[in-house]
């Protein structure tokens, strides 16, 4: 994932020195530089909250102290580095007292000092983004999981999940792709009173057996600084839950190790004599039930029954026809909540179209169809032509098949809005209630992909 671009302003009336500062800063990745020749030009755009402002102490329209005061009056959190040709200690101290972030003298060391300031800013920005990500992750993890449905098979799965949350043993949730297995796993996690504990998801797809081993169990190795120990997910989850997707794709050797972990609640990492304790819960997800394992591999079946004390089947959406209306309205409310004041509703014909569809992509496909319908709908009613299914389209032939990921569907929605609003990023960000950087990063990835 690309880092968000930070904005830096340079206020300098000397064109040559302004270019020098700009060239120095642009050596850093993910930095956008804007130059101004007067203080007034900069002050008018301070509301956009740049990460840093370099301010020449002598400008044609305003002195350094007045310019600093005006900038901080408009945004008291602005980081302003005053750049002056005069090495005047009293002036520097005075400006720092007035709220300047730093004071640089125009000499041979200016570029190096400015580099250090920008480098620290980038580190701070990265830490801030990481803190924000962790806060969002925590907030999301403690939000109660909503399991919508009244179908008998679904109600049974939900009831079994509530009973499974009281077990201190492995759980297998199986069902077709997109049926809500991960959501049910989170429901078990929360129902067990673990909402504030880590909830991690691991998939072995694309990993070798050695890589799987390292990610799950960690490793210990000797480096130039001594013994280095890296903990795996089994330890990192603490008292939380580790969800292992595509359970059927795990190498047999890894499965055997997990059996030992379930039995003893401890293990030794590769190359280590240190014994790790396992305190968390294991939930396995698979598209196939135990019957498949028993019919294809007796050893595998024995491992499955040893690892999992309970097996829960999530039914496909085409087996839950009476739930389609409930789920469609739920996804509609969730998708429209942050985009428009009035939550739209489905017309009778639109709902009939949804109920008559087979939904091979299950809940994932239904959610994608509803989210796209919210974008395409012109009024407060989602009509039948707004329901795009299996390649049918309304305007720009957006394809919708069960083979696409949710990220792909979301990207198509963004591109649709970009075309609809003539590539105006700010308008699209406001309409979809997403950050400008999300759109810029998507456009960068698209451009990079075409170049390659």
Secondary structure, 3 states (H helix, E strand, C coil): CCCCCEEEEEECCCHHHHHHHHHHHCCCCCEEEEEECCHHHHHHCHHHCCCEEEEECECCCCEHHHHHHHHHHHCCCCCEEEEECCCCHHHHHHHHHHCCCEEEECCCCHHHHHHHHHHHHHHHHHHHHHHHHHHHHHHHHHCCCCCCCCCHHHHHHHHHHHHHCCCCCEEEEECCCCCCHHHHHHHHHHHCCCCCCCEEEEECCCCCHHHHHHHHHEEEEEECCEEEEEECHHHHCCCCEEEEECHHHCCHHHHHHHHHHHHHCEEECECCCCEEECCCEEEEEECCCHHHHHHHCHHHHHHHHHHEEEEEECCCHHHCHHHHHHHHHHHHHHHHCCCCCCCCEECHHHHHHHHCCCCCCHHHHHHHHHHHHHHHCCCCEECHHHCCCCCCCCCCCCCCCCCCCHHHHHHHHHHHHHHHCCCCHHHHHHHHCCCHHHHHHHHHHHHHHHHC
